[in-house]
């Protein structure tokens, strides 16, 4: 049963990636996986349920990006890495990202509770990094979870503008702009008396 659900979800994602959201129909997916449309409904009640599952998969992949960023050596590098990873996820999985955040749908599901309550292990690692950076005097005092959410919202807004064509940049140019924006954001979050932040060699241009 689980294997069939996975095949259905994979087929839905392929159609979405290649032909767009309008191509994702229960009939087309049934053809892709060799099932009748009625058999498909035993696994997903309707197209919205299938899209919800794709959104869940997107959040799962985003957490994987965050988890990789959490392995950086210093707290500041982990914060920088998390924000950079969000840009990387958006550019690496653009159709999935837009389905998660930008495609208007009725009854759009919330993000997983673990992300909304910051109990996700990957998100929790980012909160811990902010706490450590605060203790080291590299980030101003405050609520660590609130700070990382504000930083995430800033980068999310930047990505949204890029996908909306508001900048007119290609992805390579946007990565450079995003890296500079992240450095500026970290400077703004530094304590007033802090010296210059150590810049990542990857973000310097």
C-alpha positions in Angstrom: 0.0 0.0 0.0 2.7 2.5 1.0 4.8 1.6 -2.1 1.8 2.3 -4.3 1.2 5.7 -2.6 4.8 6.5 -3.2 4.5 5.7 -6.9 1.5 7.8 -7.2 3.2 10.7 -5.5 6.3 10.4 -7.6 4.1 10.4 -10.8 2.3 13.5 -9.6 5.6 15.2 -9.0 6.9 14.3 -12.4 3.8 15.7 -14.1 4.0 18.8 -12.0 7.7 19.3 -12.8 7.4 18.7 -16.6 4.0 20.1 -17.5 2.8 22.3 -14.6 0.1 22.0 -12.0 -2.8 21.9 -14.5 -1.4 18.6 -15.9 -1.7 17.0 -12.4 -5.1 15.2 -12.8 -6.2 11.9 -11.2 -6.8 10.5 -14.7 -3.2 11.4 -15.9 -1.6 10.0 -12.8 -3.6 6.8 -13.0 -2.3 6.4 -16.6 1.3 7.0 -15.4 1.2 4.4 -12.7 -1.0 1.8 -14.5 -4.0 2.1 -12.2 -7.6 2.9 -12.9 -8.8 6.3 -11.7 -11.1 4.5 -9.2 -8.1 2.6 -7.8 -6.3 5.8 -7.4 -9.0 7.2 -5.1 -8.3 4.4 -2.6 -5.0 6.0 -1.9 -5.8 9.7 -2.2 -9.3 10.9 -1.8 -8.9 13.7 -4.5 -6.4 15.9 -6.2 -6.2 18.3 -3.3 -5.1 15.4 -1.0 -2.4 14.5 -3.5 -1.2 18.1 -3.7 -1.2 18.2 0.1 1.1 15.2 0.1 3.4 16.9 -2.4 3.5 20.0 -0.1 4.4 17.7 2.9 7.2 16.2 0.8 8.4 19.7 0.1 8.6 20.5 3.7 10.5 17.3 4.4 13.1 18.1 1.7 13.5 21.6 3.1 14.2 20.2 6.5 16.9 18.0 4.9 18.5 21.2 3.5 18.4 22.7 7.0 19.9 19.6 8.6 22.9 19.8 6.3 23.3 23.5 7.2 23.3 22.6 10.9 26.7 20.8 10.5 28.7 24.0 10.0 31.4 24.6 12.6 30.3 27.9 14.2 26.9 29.3 15.3 27.1 32.2 12.8 28.0 29.8 10.0 25.0 27.7 10.8 22.7 30.7 10.7 24.2 31.8 7.5 24.1 28.3 6.1 20.4 27.9 7.0 19.4 31.1 5.2 21.6 30.2 2.2 20.1 26.7 2.2 16.6 28.2 2.0 17.6 30.0 -1.2 19.2 26.8 -2.5 16.1 24.8 -1.8 13.9 27.4 -3.6 16.1 27.4 -6.7 16.8 23.7 -6.6 13.1 22.7 -6.2 11.3 25.7 -7.8 8.1 24.0 -8.7 7.8 22.4 -5.3 8.6 25.6 -3.5 6.0 27.5 -5.5 3.4 24.8 -4.8 4.2 25.1 -1.0 4.1 28.9 -0.8 3.0 30.7 -3.9 0.3 28.8 -5.7 -3.2 29.9 -4.5 -5.3 26.9 -3.5 -8.5 26.6 -1.4 -8.0 25.0 2.0 -4.2 25.3 1.7 -2.7 23.3 4.5 -0.5 24.8 7.1 3.2 24.0 7.5 3.8 20.9 9.6 3.2 21.6 13.3 6.9 20.9 14.0 7.9 23.9 11.9 5.1 26.1 13.2 6.0 25.4 16.8 9.8 25.3 16.1 10.0 21.7 17.5 11.4 20.3 14.2 14.9 18.9 14.9 16.3 20.8 11.9 14.6 24.1 12.9 15.5 23.5 16.5 19.2 23.3 15.5 18.9 26.7 13.9 17.3 28.1 17.1 20.2 26.6 19.1 22.7 28.2 16.7 21.1 31.6 17.4 21.3 31.0 21.1 25.0 30.2 20.8 25.6 33.2 18.6 23.9 35.4 21.2 26.0 33.9 24.0 29.1 34.6 21.9 28.1 38.2 21.4 27.7 37.8 17.6 23.9 38.3 17.6 21.9 40.8 19.6 19.9 39.5 22.6 16.3 38.5 22.1 14.1 35.6 21.4 16.1 33.1 19.3 13.0 31.5 17.7 11.6 34.9 16.8 14.9 36.1 15.4 15.3 33.1 13.1 11.7 33.4 11.9 12.3 37.1 11.1 15.4 36.2 9.2 13.6 33.4 7.3 10.7 35.8 6.4 13.2 38.3 5.0 14.9 35.7 2.8 11.5 34.2 1.8 10.3 37.6 0.7 13.5 38.0 -1.5 12.9 34.6 -3.1 9.2 35.4 -3.7 10.1 38.6 -5.5 12.6 36.7 -7.6 10.1 34.1 -8.6 7.7 36.9 -9.4 10.2 38.3 -11.9 10.5 41.6 -10.0 14.3 41.7 -10.1 14.9 40.5 -13.7 17.9 38.4 -12.6 18.8 34.9 -13.7 19.3 32.4 -10.9 23.0 32.8 -10.8 22.8 36.6 -10.3 20.0 36.1 -7.8 22.2 33.8 -5.7 24.8 36.6 -5.5 22.2 39.1 -4.5 20.7 36.7 -1.9 24.2 36.1 -0.4 24.8 39.8 0.0 21.3 40.3 1.5 22.0 37.5 4.0 25.3 39.3 5.0 23.4 42.6 5.4 20.8 40.8 7.5 23.4 39.3 9.8 25.0 42.7 10.2 21.6 44.2 11.2 21.2 41.4 13.8 24.6 42.0 15.3 24.9 43.8 18.7 25.4 47.6 18.3 29.0 47.3 19.6 30.0 44.3 17.7 32.8 44.4 15.2 32.5 43.3 11.5 31.1 39.8 11.1 33.2 37.1 9.7 32.0 36.8 6.2 31.7 33.4 4.5 34.2 32.9 1.7 31.3 31.5 -0.4 29.3 34.8 0.0 32.2 37.2 -0.8 32.3 38.5 -4.3 
